[in-house]
Amino acid sequence: MMSEGQFYDTLRQAMWTAVISSTPILTVALVVGLSIGLFQALTSVQEMTLTFVPKLAAIMVVFWMTMGFMTQTMLAFFHGHIIPLIIGGS
């Protein structure tokens, strides 16, 4: 049976792994969104697809570039925290 401390430690580690894995994608989405917003404000172009399509393309590029890093991060969490809990280690 998992203790309350182990549960909260595992939850904290899972949340930290999620933050680390999502940081590259969220950073690129923020930078591209701000850049396009600034461009739209300066040129008075208010086209909705202008914000969506470049941001989606940038996110997909960064996702493919960092897929290995995200996989390694999640596998390290799984092997380091989840599997020992399943087999009964602490």
PyMOL Python script that loads the backbone (N, CA, C, O; Angstrom):
from pymol import cmd

cmd.read_pdbstr("""\
ATOM      1  N   MET A   1       0.843  -1.190   0.000  1.00  0.00           N
ATOM      2  CA  MET A   1       0.000   0.000   0.000  1.00  0.00           C
ATOM      3  C   MET A   1       0.884   1.247   0.000  1.00  0.00           C
ATOM      4  O   MET A   1       1.880   1.317   0.720  1.00  0.00           O
ATOM      5  N   MET A   2       0.515   2.197  -0.794  1.00  0.00           N
ATOM      6  CA  MET A   2       1.280   3.425  -0.922  1.00  0.00           C
ATOM      7  C   MET A   2       0.919   4.380   0.214  1.00  0.00           C
ATOM      8  O   MET A   2      -0.257   4.600   0.506  1.00  0.00           O
ATOM      9  N   SER A   3       1.936   4.935   0.841  1.00  0.00           N
ATOM     10  CA  SER A   3       1.680   5.905   1.908  1.00  0.00           C
ATOM     11  C   SER A   3       1.300   7.252   1.305  1.00  0.00           C
ATOM     12  O   SER A   3       1.461   7.485   0.107  1.00  0.00           O
ATOM     13  N   GLU A   4       0.803   8.117   2.147  1.00  0.00           N
ATOM     14  CA  GLU A   4       0.411   9.451   1.688  1.00  0.00           C
ATOM     15  C   GLU A   4       1.616  10.237   1.193  1.00  0.00           C
ATOM     16  O   GLU A   4       1.523  10.971   0.208  1.00  0.00           O
ATOM     17  N   GLY A   5       2.737  10.086   1.869  1.00  0.00           N
ATOM     18  CA  GLY A   5       3.959  10.771   1.447  1.00  0.00           C
ATOM     19  C   GLY A   5       4.443  10.303   0.090  1.00  0.00           C
ATOM     20  O   GLY A   5       4.851  11.113  -0.742  1.00  0.00           O
ATOM     21  N   GLN A   6       4.400   8.990  -0.139  1.00  0.00           N
ATOM     22  CA  GLN A   6       4.798   8.451  -1.440  1.00  0.00           C
ATOM     23  C   GLN A   6       3.863   8.943  -2.543  1.00  0.00           C
ATOM     24  O   GLN A   6       4.303   9.268  -3.645  1.00  0.00           O
ATOM     25  N   PHE A   7       2.577   8.991  -2.233  1.00  0.00           N
ATOM     26  CA  PHE A   7       1.605   9.465  -3.221  1.00  0.00           C
ATOM     27  C   PHE A   7       1.907  10.901  -3.634  1.00  0.00           C
ATOM     28  O   PHE A   7       1.948  11.215  -4.823  1.00  0.00           O
ATOM     29  N   TYR A   8       2.120  11.776  -2.642  1.00  0.00           N
ATOM     30  CA  TYR A   8       2.370  13.182  -2.966  1.00  0.00           C
ATOM     31  C   TYR A   8       3.727  13.375  -3.641  1.00  0.00           C
ATOM     32  O   TYR A   8       3.875  14.257  -4.486  1.00  0.00           O
ATOM     33  N   ASP A   9       4.714  12.563  -3.280  1.00  0.00           N
ATOM     34  CA  ASP A   9       6.014  12.652  -3.943  1.00  0.00           C
ATOM     35  C   ASP A   9       5.903  12.217  -5.398  1.00  0.00           C
ATOM     36  O   ASP A   9       6.474  12.851  -6.285  1.00  0.00           O
ATOM     37  N   THR A  10       5.170  11.136  -5.640  1.00  0.00           N
ATOM     38  CA  THR A  10       4.969  10.669  -7.009  1.00  0.00           C
ATOM     39  C   THR A  10       4.182  11.688  -7.821  1.00  0.00           C
ATOM     40  O   THR A  10       4.502  11.934  -8.984  1.00  0.00           O
ATOM     41  N   LEU A  11       3.162  12.277  -7.222  1.00  0.00           N
ATOM     42  CA  LEU A  11       2.377  13.303  -7.901  1.00  0.00           C
ATOM     43  C   LEU A  11       3.226  14.528  -8.225  1.00  0.00           C
ATOM     44  O   LEU A  11       3.119  15.095  -9.312  1.00  0.00           O
ATOM     45  N   ARG A  12       4.066  14.928  -7.281  1.00  0.00           N
ATOM     46  CA  ARG A  12       4.956  16.077  -7.499  1.00  0.00           C
ATOM     47  C   ARG A  12       5.930  15.787  -8.638  1.00  0.00           C
ATOM     48  O   ARG A  12       6.150  16.640  -9.497  1.00  0.00           O
ATOM     49  N   GLN A  13       6.510  14.597  -8.649  1.00  0.00           N
ATOM     50  CA  GLN A  13       7.429  14.219  -9.713  1.00  0.00           C
ATOM     51  C   GLN A  13       6.725  14.145 -11.067  1.00  0.00           C
ATOM     52  O   GLN A  13       7.295  14.544 -12.082  1.00  0.00           O
ATOM     53  N   ALA A  14       5.496  13.638 -11.091  1.00  0.00           N
ATOM     54  CA  ALA A  14       4.735  13.558 -12.342  1.00  0.00           C
ATOM     55  C   ALA A  14       4.431  14.950 -12.878  1.00  0.00           C
ATOM     56  O   ALA A  14       4.537  15.194 -14.079  1.00  0.00           O
ATOM     57  N   MET A  15       4.058  15.850 -11.998  1.00  0.00           N
ATOM     58  CA  MET A  15       3.770  17.223 -12.435  1.00  0.00           C
ATOM     59  C   MET A  15       5.038  17.911 -12.931  1.00  0.00           C
ATOM     60  O   MET A  15       4.994  18.650 -13.915  1.00  0.00           O
ATOM     61  N   TRP A  16       6.161  17.677 -12.264  1.00  0.00           N
ATOM     62  CA  TRP A  16       7.423  18.276 -12.693  1.00  0.00           C
ATOM     63  C   TRP A  16       7.837  17.712 -14.055  1.00  0.00           C
ATOM     64  O   TRP A  16       8.336  18.452 -14.902  1.00  0.00           O
ATOM     65  N   THR A  17       7.634  16.413 -14.270  1.00  0.00           N
ATOM     66  CA  THR A  17       7.932  15.802 -15.559  1.00  0.00           C
ATOM     67  C   THR A  17       7.064  16.403 -16.655  1.00  0.00           C
ATOM     68  O   THR A  17       7.545  16.641 -17.763  1.00  0.00           O
ATOM     69  N   ALA A  18       5.804  16.650 -16.365  1.00  0.00           N
ATOM     70  CA  ALA A  18       4.910  17.273 -17.340  1.00  0.00           C
ATOM     71  C   ALA A  18       5.363  18.695 -17.675  1.00  0.00           C
ATOM     72  O   ALA A  18       5.314  19.108 -18.833  1.00  0.00           O
ATOM     73  N   VAL A  19       5.801  19.435 -16.669  1.00  0.00           N
ATOM     74  CA  VAL A  19       6.281  20.807 -16.908  1.00  0.00           C
ATOM     75  C   VAL A  19       7.535  20.795 -17.768  1.00  0.00           C
ATOM     76  O   VAL A  19       7.645  21.563 -18.724  1.00  0.00           O
ATOM     77  N   ILE A  20       8.479  19.925 -17.432  1.00  0.00           N
ATOM     78  CA  ILE A  20       9.726  19.849 -18.191  1.00  0.00           C
ATOM     79  C   ILE A  20       9.456  19.422 -19.633  1.00  0.00           C
ATOM     80  O   ILE A  20      10.059  19.961 -20.561  1.00  0.00           O
ATOM     81  N   SER A  21       8.556  18.461 -19.826  1.00  0.00           N
ATOM     82  CA  SER A  21       8.267  17.965 -21.170  1.00  0.00           C
ATOM     83  C   SER A  21       7.542  18.994 -22.034  1.00  0.00           C
ATOM     84  O   SER A  21       7.759  19.044 -23.245  1.00  0.00           O
ATOM     85  N   SER A  22       6.696  19.804 -21.434  1.00  0.00           N
ATOM     86  CA  SER A  22       5.897  20.748 -22.212  1.00  0.00           C
ATOM     87  C   SER A  22       6.549  22.117 -22.388  1.00  0.00           C
ATOM     88  O   SER A  22       6.068  22.923 -23.184  1.00  0.00           O
ATOM     89  N   THR A  23       7.615  22.394 -21.676  1.00  0.00           N
ATOM     90  CA  THR A  23       8.240  23.718 -21.734  1.00  0.00           C
ATOM     91  C   THR A  23       8.681  24.134 -23.142  1.00  0.00           C
ATOM     92  O   THR A  23       8.400  25.268 -23.530  1.00  0.00           O
ATOM     93  N   PRO A  24       9.354  23.287 -23.928  1.00  0.00           N
ATOM     94  CA  PRO A  24       9.760  23.750 -25.265  1.00  0.00           C
ATOM     95  C   PRO A  24       8.579  24.136 -26.152  1.00  0.00           C
ATOM     96  O   PRO A  24       8.633  25.154 -26.843  1.00  0.00           O
ATOM     97  N   ILE A  25       7.526  23.343 -26.138  1.00  0.00           N
ATOM     98  CA  ILE A  25       6.371  23.623 -26.987  1.00  0.00           C
ATOM     99  C   ILE A  25       5.662  24.895 -26.533  1.00  0.00           C
ATOM    100  O   ILE A  25       5.304  25.737 -27.356  1.00  0.00           O
ATOM    101  N   LEU A  26       5.461  25.032 -25.230  1.00  0.00           N
ATOM    102  CA  LEU A  26       4.770  26.217 -24.724  1.00  0.00           C
ATOM    103  C   LEU A  26       5.581  27.485 -24.942  1.00  0.00           C
ATOM    104  O   LEU A  26       5.018  28.548 -25.204  1.00  0.00           O
ATOM    105  N   THR A  27       6.896  27.379 -24.834  1.00  0.00           N
ATOM    106  CA  THR A  27       7.748  28.550 -25.069  1.00  0.00           C
ATOM    107  C   THR A  27       7.654  29.013 -26.522  1.00  0.00           C
ATOM    108  O   THR A  27       7.534  30.208 -26.794  1.00  0.00           O
ATOM    109  N   VAL A  28       7.709  28.065 -27.445  1.00  0.00           N
ATOM    110  CA  VAL A  28       7.614  28.428 -28.865  1.00  0.00           C
ATOM    111  C   VAL A  28       6.233  29.003 -29.176  1.00  0.00           C
ATOM    112  O   VAL A  28       6.126  29.976 -29.922  1.00  0.00           O
ATOM    113  N   ALA A  29       5.187  28.421 -28.619  1.00  0.00           N
ATOM    114  CA  ALA A  29       3.836  28.945 -28.847  1.00  0.00           C
ATOM    115  C   ALA A  29       3.721  30.372 -28.328  1.00  0.00           C
ATOM    116  O   ALA A  29       3.095  31.215 -28.972  1.00  0.00           O
ATOM    117  N   LEU A  30       4.317  30.653 -27.171  1.00  0.00           N
ATOM    118  CA  LEU A  30       4.282  32.004 -26.609  1.00  0.00           C
ATOM    119  C   LEU A  30       5.045  32.987 -27.486  1.00  0.00           C
ATOM    120  O   LEU A  30       4.540  34.067 -27.791  1.00  0.00           O
ATOM    121  N   VAL A  31       6.249  32.624 -27.893  1.00  0.00           N
ATOM    122  CA  VAL A  31       7.076  33.539 -28.694  1.00  0.00           C
ATOM    123  C   VAL A  31       6.441  33.800 -30.058  1.00  0.00           C
ATOM    124  O   VAL A  31       6.382  34.944 -30.509  1.00  0.00           O
ATOM    125  N   VAL A  32       5.969  32.744 -30.711  1.00  0.00           N
ATOM    126  CA  VAL A  32       5.343  32.927 -32.028  1.00  0.00           C
ATOM    127  C   VAL A  32       4.049  33.730 -31.893  1.00  0.00           C
ATOM    128  O   VAL A  32       3.781  34.607 -32.714  1.00  0.00           O
ATOM    129  N   GLY A  33       3.252  33.444 -30.874  1.00  0.00           N
ATOM    130  CA  GLY A  33       2.015  34.194 -30.664  1.00  0.00           C
ATOM    131  C   GLY A  33       2.265  35.664 -30.401  1.00  0.00           C
ATOM    132  O   GLY A  33       1.560  36.520 -30.935  1.00  0.00           O
ATOM    133  N   LEU A  34       3.263  35.965 -29.581  1.00  0.00           N
ATOM    134  CA  LEU A  34       3.599  37.373 -29.316  1.00  0.00           C
ATOM    135  C   LEU A  34       4.131  38.064 -30.570  1.00  0.00           C
ATOM    136  O   LEU A  34       3.796  39.217 -30.841  1.00  0.00           O
ATOM    137  N   SER A  35       4.951  37.360 -31.323  1.00  0.00           N
ATOM    138  CA  SER A  35       5.498  37.959 -32.547  1.00  0.00           C
ATOM    139  C   SER A  35       4.400  38.261 -33.557  1.00  0.00           C
ATOM    140  O   SER A  35       4.382  39.337 -34.154  1.00  0.00           O
ATOM    141  N   ILE A  36       3.492  37.325 -33.747  1.00  0.00           N
ATOM    142  CA  ILE A  36       2.403  37.545 -34.697  1.00  0.00           C
ATOM    143  C   ILE A  36       1.460  38.626 -34.191  1.00  0.00           C
ATOM    144  O   ILE A  36       0.969  39.434 -34.980  1.00  0.00           O
ATOM    145  N   GLY A  37       1.201  38.654 -32.897  1.00  0.00           N
ATOM    146  CA  GLY A  37       0.361  39.706 -32.328  1.00  0.00           C
ATOM    147  C   GLY A  37       0.974  41.083 -32.519  1.00  0.00           C
ATOM    148  O   GLY A  37       0.277  42.047 -32.836  1.00  0.00           O
ATOM    149  N   LEU A  38       2.282  41.168 -32.325  1.00  0.00           N
ATOM    150  CA  LEU A  38       2.976  42.437 -32.550  1.00  0.00           C
ATOM    151  C   LEU A  38       2.911  42.837 -34.023  1.00  0.00           C
ATOM    152  O   LEU A  38       2.676  44.002 -34.344  1.00  0.00           O
ATOM    153  N   PHE A  39       3.120  41.870 -34.915  1.00  0.00           N
ATOM    154  CA  PHE A  39       3.020  42.133 -36.351  1.00  0.00           C
ATOM    155  C   PHE A  39       1.614  42.616 -36.723  1.00  0.00           C
ATOM    156  O   PHE A  39       1.462  43.560 -37.499  1.00  0.00           O
ATOM    157  N   GLN A  40       0.592  41.964 -36.166  1.00  0.00           N
ATOM    158  CA  GLN A  40      -0.782  42.377 -36.469  1.00  0.00           C
ATOM    159  C   GLN A  40      -1.078  43.766 -35.925  1.00  0.00           C
ATOM    160  O   GLN A  40      -1.776  44.548 -36.571  1.00  0.00           O
ATOM    161  N   ALA A  41      -0.561  44.078 -34.752  1.00  0.00           N
ATOM    162  CA  ALA A  41      -0.802  45.403 -34.179  1.00  0.00           C
ATOM    163  C   ALA A  41      -0.096  46.492 -34.992  1.00  0.00           C
ATOM    164  O   ALA A  41      -0.627  47.590 -35.157  1.00  0.00           O
ATOM    165  N   LEU A  42       1.083  46.187 -35.490  1.00  0.00           N
ATOM    166  CA  LEU A  42       1.831  47.180 -36.260  1.00  0.00           C
ATOM    167  C   LEU A  42       1.272  47.385 -37.660  1.00  0.00           C
ATOM    168  O   LEU A  42       1.351  48.489 -38.199  1.00  0.00           O
ATOM    169  N   THR A  43       0.713  46.345 -38.255  1.00  0.00           N
ATOM    170  CA  THR A  43       0.237  46.452 -39.634  1.00  0.00           C
ATOM    171  C   THR A  43      -1.282  46.551 -39.743  1.00  0.00           C
ATOM    172  O   THR A  43      -1.802  46.723 -40.845  1.00  0.00           O
ATOM    173  N   SER A  44      -1.993  46.450 -38.652  1.00  0.00           N
ATOM    174  CA  SER A  44      -3.460  46.484 -38.613  1.00  0.00           C
ATOM    175  C   SER A  44      -4.095  45.373 -39.445  1.00  0.00           C
ATOM    176  O   SER A  44      -5.204  45.534 -39.956  1.00  0.00           O
ATOM    177  N   VAL A  45      -3.400  44.256 -39.581  1.00  0.00           N
ATOM    178  CA  VAL A  45      -3.940  43.083 -40.258  1.00  0.00           C
ATOM    179  C   VAL A  45      -4.577  42.205 -39.189  1.00  0.00           C
ATOM    180  O   VAL A  45      -3.886  41.728 -38.288  1.00  0.00           O
ATOM    181  N   GLN A  46      -5.874  41.989 -39.275  1.00  0.00           N
ATOM    182  CA  GLN A  46      -6.585  41.214 -38.264  1.00  0.00           C
ATOM    183  C   GLN A  46      -7.172  39.942 -38.870  1.00  0.00           C
ATOM    184  O   GLN A  46      -8.389  39.756 -38.882  1.00  0.00           O
ATOM    185  N   GLU A  47      -6.319  39.088 -39.360  1.00  0.00           N
ATOM    186  CA  GLU A  47      -6.745  37.832 -39.966  1.00  0.00           C
ATOM    187  C   GLU A  47      -6.556  36.710 -38.945  1.00  0.00           C
ATOM    188  O   GLU A  47      -5.462  36.544 -38.404  1.00  0.00           O
ATOM    189  N   MET A  48      -7.614  35.939 -38.679  1.00  0.00           N
ATOM    190  CA  MET A  48      -7.558  34.884 -37.659  1.00  0.00           C
ATOM    191  C   MET A  48      -6.615  33.750 -38.054  1.00  0.00           C
ATOM    192  O   MET A  48      -5.920  33.197 -37.201  1.00  0.00           O
ATOM    193  N   THR A  49      -6.586  33.401 -39.338  1.00  0.00           N
ATOM    194  CA  THR A  49      -5.711  32.308 -39.751  1.00  0.00           C
ATOM    195  C   THR A  49      -4.245  32.697 -39.664  1.00  0.00           C
ATOM    196  O   THR A  49      -3.381  31.823 -39.600  1.00  0.00           O
ATOM    197  N   LEU A  50      -3.949  33.984 -39.660  1.00  0.00           N
ATOM    198  CA  LEU A  50      -2.564  34.438 -39.537  1.00  0.00           C
ATOM    199  C   LEU A  50      -1.998  34.075 -38.172  1.00  0.00           C
ATOM    200  O   LEU A  50      -0.791  33.860 -38.053  1.00  0.00           O
ATOM    201  N   THR A  51      -2.824  34.003 -37.146  1.00  0.00           N
ATOM    202  CA  THR A  51      -2.323  33.624 -35.825  1.00  0.00           C
ATOM    203  C   THR A  51      -2.281  32.114 -35.661  1.00  0.00           C
ATOM    204  O   THR A  51      -1.388  31.595 -34.991  1.00  0.00           O
ATOM    205  N   PHE A  52      -3.214  31.406 -36.250  1.00  0.00           N
ATOM    206  CA  PHE A  52      -3.342  29.976 -36.012  1.00  0.00           C
ATOM    207  C   PHE A  52      -2.334  29.134 -36.780  1.00  0.00           C
ATOM    208  O   PHE A  52      -1.661  28.285 -36.197  1.00  0.00           O
ATOM    209  N   VAL A  53      -2.228  29.361 -38.069  1.00  0.00           N
ATOM    210  CA  VAL A  53      -1.415  28.499 -38.931  1.00  0.00           C
ATOM    211  C   VAL A  53       0.081  28.576 -38.594  1.00  0.00           C
ATOM    212  O   VAL A  53       0.700  27.524 -38.435  1.00  0.00           O
ATOM    213  N   PRO A  54       0.693  29.755 -38.477  1.00  0.00           N
ATOM    214  CA  PRO A  54       2.128  29.777 -38.131  1.00  0.00           C
ATOM    215  C   PRO A  54       2.408  29.205 -36.743  1.00  0.00           C
ATOM    216  O   PRO A  54       3.424  28.543 -36.535  1.00  0.00           O
ATOM    217  N   LYS A  55       1.510  29.460 -35.800  1.00  0.00           N
ATOM    218  CA  LYS A  55       1.713  28.923 -34.459  1.00  0.00           C
ATOM    219  C   LYS A  55       1.634  27.397 -34.479  1.00  0.00           C
ATOM    220  O   LYS A  55       2.441  26.727 -33.835  1.00  0.00           O
ATOM    221  N   LEU A  56       0.679  26.854 -35.203  1.00  0.00           N
ATOM    222  CA  LEU A  56       0.550  25.399 -35.326  1.00  0.00           C
ATOM    223  C   LEU A  56       1.781  24.802 -36.006  1.00  0.00           C
ATOM    224  O   LEU A  56       2.285  23.764 -35.579  1.00  0.00           O
ATOM    225  N   ALA A  57       2.262  25.451 -37.055  1.00  0.00           N
ATOM    226  CA  ALA A  57       3.451  24.955 -37.756  1.00  0.00           C
ATOM    227  C   ALA A  57       4.680  24.976 -36.838  1.00  0.00           C
ATOM    228  O   ALA A  57       5.459  24.023 -36.821  1.00  0.00           O
ATOM    229  N   ALA A  58       4.850  26.055 -36.079  1.00  0.00           N
ATOM    230  CA  ALA A  58       5.992  26.153 -35.174  1.00  0.00           C
ATOM    231  C   ALA A  58       5.905  25.102 -34.073  1.00  0.00           C
ATOM    232  O   ALA A  58       6.916  24.506 -33.703  1.00  0.00           O
ATOM    233  N   ILE A  59       4.711  24.873 -33.551  1.00  0.00           N
ATOM    234  CA  ILE A  59       4.533  23.864 -32.511  1.00  0.00           C
ATOM    235  C   ILE A  59       4.855  22.479 -33.049  1.00  0.00           C
ATOM    236  O   ILE A  59       5.503  21.685 -32.367  1.00  0.00           O
ATOM    237  N   MET A  60       4.409  22.180 -34.266  1.00  0.00           N
ATOM    238  CA  MET A  60       4.696  20.864 -34.854  1.00  0.00           C
ATOM    239  C   MET A  60       6.193  20.669 -35.080  1.00  0.00           C
ATOM    240  O   MET A  60       6.718  19.583 -34.833  1.00  0.00           O
ATOM    241  N   VAL A  61       6.879  21.701 -35.545  1.00  0.00           N
ATOM    242  CA  VAL A  61       8.326  21.600 -35.763  1.00  0.00           C
ATOM    243  C   VAL A  61       9.041  21.338 -34.441  1.00  0.00           C
ATOM    244  O   VAL A  61       9.898  20.458 -34.360  1.00  0.00           O
ATOM    245  N   VAL A  62       8.693  22.092 -33.414  1.00  0.00           N
ATOM    246  CA  VAL A  62       9.344  21.914 -32.113  1.00  0.00           C
ATOM    247  C   VAL A  62       8.982  20.555 -31.510  1.00  0.00           C
ATOM    248  O   VAL A  62       9.816  19.920 -30.865  1.00  0.00           O
ATOM    249  N   PHE A  63       7.757  20.116 -31.714  1.00  0.00           N
ATOM    250  CA  PHE A  63       7.370  18.797 -31.213  1.00  0.00           C
ATOM    251  C   PHE A  63       8.238  17.711 -31.830  1.00  0.00           C
ATOM    252  O   PHE A  63       8.738  16.842 -31.115  1.00  0.00           O
ATOM    253  N   TRP A  64       8.423  17.746 -33.144  1.00  0.00           N
ATOM    254  CA  TRP A  64       9.241  16.736 -33.809  1.00  0.00           C
ATOM    255  C   TRP A  64      10.703  16.838 -33.405  1.00  0.00           C
ATOM    256  O   TRP A  64      11.398  15.825 -33.328  1.00  0.00           O
ATOM    257  N   MET A  65      11.179  18.064 -33.144  1.00  0.00           N
ATOM    258  CA  MET A  65      12.575  18.231 -32.734  1.00  0.00           C
ATOM    259  C   MET A  65      12.824  17.734 -31.315  1.00  0.00           C
ATOM    260  O   MET A  65      13.908  17.229 -31.022  1.00  0.00           O
ATOM    261  N   THR A  66      11.840  17.869 -30.432  1.00  0.00           N
ATOM    262  CA  THR A  66      12.042  17.524 -29.021  1.00  0.00           C
ATOM    263  C   THR A  66      11.348  16.227 -28.618  1.00  0.00           C
ATOM    264  O   THR A  66      11.259  15.922 -27.429  1.00  0.00           O
ATOM    265  N   MET A  67      10.862  15.469 -29.578  1.00  0.00           N
ATOM    266  CA  MET A  67      10.160  14.232 -29.256  1.00  0.00           C
ATOM    267  C   MET A  67      11.065  13.256 -28.491  1.00  0.00           C
ATOM    268  O   MET A  67      10.609  12.614 -27.544  1.00  0.00           O
ATOM    269  N   GLY A  68      12.312  13.138 -28.879  1.00  0.00           N
ATOM    270  CA  GLY A  68      13.244  12.246 -28.179  1.00  0.00           C
ATOM    271  C   GLY A  68      13.472  12.681 -26.745  1.00  0.00           C
ATOM    272  O   GLY A  68      13.491  11.851 -25.836  1.00  0.00           O
ATOM    273  N   PHE A  69      13.647  13.990 -26.536  1.00  0.00           N
ATOM    274  CA  PHE A  69      13.832  14.519 -25.185  1.00  0.00           C
ATOM    275  C   PHE A  69      12.611  14.248 -24.315  1.00  0.00           C
ATOM    276  O   PHE A  69      12.748  13.836 -23.163  1.00  0.00           O
ATOM    277  N   MET A  70      11.423  14.474 -24.857  1.00  0.00           N
ATOM    278  CA  MET A  70      10.203  14.247 -24.077  1.00  0.00           C
ATOM    279  C   MET A  70      10.040  12.771 -23.747  1.00  0.00           C
ATOM    280  O   MET A  70       9.632  12.425 -22.638  1.00  0.00           O
ATOM    281  N   THR A  71      10.353  11.903 -24.696  1.00  0.00           N
ATOM    282  CA  THR A  71      10.252  10.466 -24.458  1.00  0.00           C
ATOM    283  C   THR A  71      11.234  10.026 -23.377  1.00  0.00           C
ATOM    284  O   THR A  71      10.867   9.259 -22.487  1.00  0.00           O
ATOM    285  N   GLN A  72      12.474  10.500 -23.443  1.00  0.00           N
ATOM    286  CA  GLN A  72      13.463  10.149 -22.426  1.00  0.00           C
ATOM    287  C   GLN A  72      13.062  10.655 -21.050  1.00  0.00           C
ATOM    288  O   GLN A  72      13.267   9.962 -20.053  1.00  0.00           O
ATOM    289  N   THR A  73      12.496  11.851 -20.980  1.00  0.00           N
ATOM    290  CA  THR A  73      12.066  12.409 -19.703  1.00  0.00           C
ATOM    291  C   THR A  73      10.949  11.567 -19.084  1.00  0.00           C
ATOM    292  O   THR A  73      10.977  11.271 -17.889  1.00  0.00           O
ATOM    293  N   MET A  74       9.972  11.186 -19.899  1.00  0.00           N
ATOM    294  CA  MET A  74       8.863  10.394 -19.380  1.00  0.00           C
ATOM    295  C   MET A  74       9.297   8.973 -19.025  1.00  0.00           C
ATOM    296  O   MET A  74       8.833   8.410 -18.034  1.00  0.00           O
ATOM    297  N   LEU A  75      10.187   8.392 -19.832  1.00  0.00           N
ATOM    298  CA  LEU A  75      10.684   7.054 -19.505  1.00  0.00           C
ATOM    299  C   LEU A  75      11.511   7.055 -18.227  1.00  0.00           C
ATOM    300  O   LEU A  75      11.430   6.121 -17.430  1.00  0.00           O
ATOM    301  N   ALA A  76      12.308   8.108 -18.029  1.00  0.00           N
ATOM    302  CA  ALA A  76      13.087   8.207 -16.796  1.00  0.00           C
ATOM    303  C   ALA A  76      12.166   8.286 -15.578  1.00  0.00           C
ATOM    304  O   ALA A  76      12.438   7.664 -14.552  1.00  0.00           O
ATOM    305  N   PHE A  77      11.091   9.042 -15.690  1.00  0.00           N
ATOM    306  CA  PHE A  77      10.122   9.113 -14.593  1.00  0.00           C
ATOM    307  C   PHE A  77       9.465   7.761 -14.364  1.00  0.00           C
ATOM    308  O   PHE A  77       9.323   7.320 -13.223  1.00  0.00           O
ATOM    309  N   PHE A  78       9.069   7.109 -15.435  1.00  0.00           N
ATOM    310  CA  PHE A  78       8.390   5.825 -15.319  1.00  0.00           C
ATOM    311  C   PHE A  78       9.305   4.778 -14.689  1.00  0.00           C
ATOM    312  O   PHE A  78       8.903   4.065 -13.770  1.00  0.00           O
ATOM    313  N   HIS A  79      10.550   4.690 -15.196  1.00  0.00           N
ATOM    314  CA  HIS A  79      11.476   3.691 -14.669  1.00  0.00           C
ATOM    315  C   HIS A  79      11.972   4.041 -13.271  1.00  0.00           C
ATOM    316  O   HIS A  79      12.241   3.147 -12.469  1.00  0.00           O
ATOM    317  N   GLY A  80      12.093   5.315 -12.974  1.00  0.00           N
ATOM    318  CA  GLY A  80      12.628   5.718 -11.679  1.00  0.00           C
ATOM    319  C   GLY A  80      11.613   5.792 -10.566  1.00  0.00           C
ATOM    320  O   GLY A  80      11.981   5.663  -9.398  1.00  0.00           O
ATOM    321  N   HIS A  81      10.333   5.998 -10.887  1.00  0.00           N
ATOM    322  CA  HIS A  81       9.333   6.203  -9.844  1.00  0.00           C
ATOM    323  C   HIS A  81       8.160   5.233  -9.911  1.00  0.00           C
ATOM    324  O   HIS A  81       7.740   4.703  -8.882  1.00  0.00           O
ATOM    325  N   ILE A  82       7.632   4.996 -11.092  1.00  0.00           N
ATOM    326  CA  ILE A  82       6.417   4.186 -11.202  1.00  0.00           C
ATOM    327  C   ILE A  82       6.714   2.694 -11.069  1.00  0.00           C
ATOM    328  O   ILE A  82       6.040   1.996 -10.312  1.00  0.00           O
ATOM    329  N   ILE A  83       7.713   2.201 -11.797  1.00  0.00           N
ATOM    330  CA  ILE A  83       8.021   0.769 -11.728  1.00  0.00           C
ATOM    331  C   ILE A  83       8.421   0.338 -10.309  1.00  0.00           C
ATOM    332  O   ILE A  83       7.957  -0.705  -9.851  1.00  0.00           O
ATOM    333  N   PRO A  84       9.271   1.108  -9.592  1.00  0.00           N
ATOM    334  CA  PRO A  84       9.557   0.696  -8.216  1.00  0.00           C
ATOM    335  C   PRO A  84       8.308   0.658  -7.325  1.00  0.00           C
ATOM    336  O   PRO A  84       8.225  -0.178  -6.425  1.00  0.00           O
ATOM    337  N   LEU A  85       7.349   1.540  -7.560  1.00  0.00           N
ATOM    338  CA  LEU A  85       6.104   1.490  -6.778  1.00  0.00           C
ATOM    339  C   LEU A  85       5.285   0.251  -7.118  1.00  0.00           C
ATOM    340  O   LEU A  85       4.651  -0.340  -6.244  1.00  0.00           O
ATOM    341  N   ILE A  86       5.300  -0.141  -8.396  1.00  0.00           N
ATOM    342  CA  ILE A  86       4.534  -1.310  -8.811  1.00  0.00           C
ATOM    343  C   ILE A  86       5.123  -2.588  -8.219  1.00  0.00           C
ATOM    344  O   ILE A  86       4.389  -3.462  -7.757  1.00  0.00           O
ATOM    345  N   ILE A  87       6.463  -2.693  -8.236  1.00  0.00           N
ATOM    346  CA  ILE A  87       7.073  -3.929  -7.726  1.00  0.00           C
ATOM    347  C   ILE A  87       7.224  -3.916  -6.219  1.00  0.00           C
ATOM    348  O   ILE A  87       7.671  -4.908  -5.642  1.00  0.00           O
ATOM    349  N   GLY A  88       6.868  -2.833  -5.570  1.00  0.00           N
ATOM    350  CA  GLY A  88       6.865  -2.796  -4.112  1.00  0.00           C
ATOM    351  C   GLY A  88       8.045  -2.138  -3.465  1.00  0.00           C
ATOM    352  O   GLY A  88       8.133  -2.119  -2.237  1.00  0.00           O
ATOM    353  N   GLY A  89       8.966  -1.593  -4.243  1.00  0.00           N
ATOM    354  CA  GLY A  89      10.092  -0.874  -3.670  1.00  0.00           C
ATOM    355  C   GLY A  89       9.667   0.533  -3.274  1.00  0.00           C
ATOM    356  O   GLY A  89       8.572   0.982  -3.612  1.00  0.00           O
ATOM    357  N   SER A  90      10.550   1.223  -2.551  1.00  0.00           N
ATOM    358  CA  SER A  90      10.173   2.596  -2.157  1.00  0.00           C
ATOM    359  C   SER A  90      11.051   3.594  -2.761  1.00  0.00           C
ATOM    360  O   SER A  90      10.874   4.791  -2.535  1.00  0.00           O
TER     361      SER A  90
END
""", "prot")
cmd.dss("prot")
cmd.show_as("cartoon", "prot")
cmd.util.cbc("prot")
cmd.orient("prot")
